[in-house]
Amino acid sequence: MDALYTAVATATHGREGRAVTSDGKLDVGLSAPKELGGDGKGTNPEQLFAAGYAACFGSALGVVGRAAKVDVSEAAVTAEVGIGKQGEGFGLAVTLRVELPDGLDEETGRKLVEQAHQVCPYSNATRGNIDVELVVE
């Protein structure tokens, strides 16, 4: 693959540190969520992953919508990223909730969501590695 763009970010001190992009546009304090024993005062990798996946999937939905000549510009994507024990380590699971625009029939919407799942870079990166559930609302 020839990269069209490369994002660069550096994290220090794991879940209790900072994450900063090379251009300085993202600079966030990190902390583990209370559910994992942290103070929950900062953001965490799961939230960052959820935000990125939701935005990327929304863009992929726009691409397939435009190709099908269907306006999905008012769609909203919510990514729920769960973390839990998996064997000796930890694993992730994702639920993508796609709220389709009013007036778009469910069959067409489901088809577009499934097509977006095939072209979204996050979906392609996670396919076969973590469970991803698609929910069309």
Secondary structure, 3 states (H helix, E strand, C coil): CCCCCCCCEEEECHHHCEEEECCCCCEEEECCCHHHCCCCCCECHHHHHHHHHHHHHHHHHHHHHHHCCCCCCCCEEEEEEEEEEECCEEEEEEEEEEECCCCCCHHHHHHHHHHHHHHCHHHHHHCCCCEEEEEEC
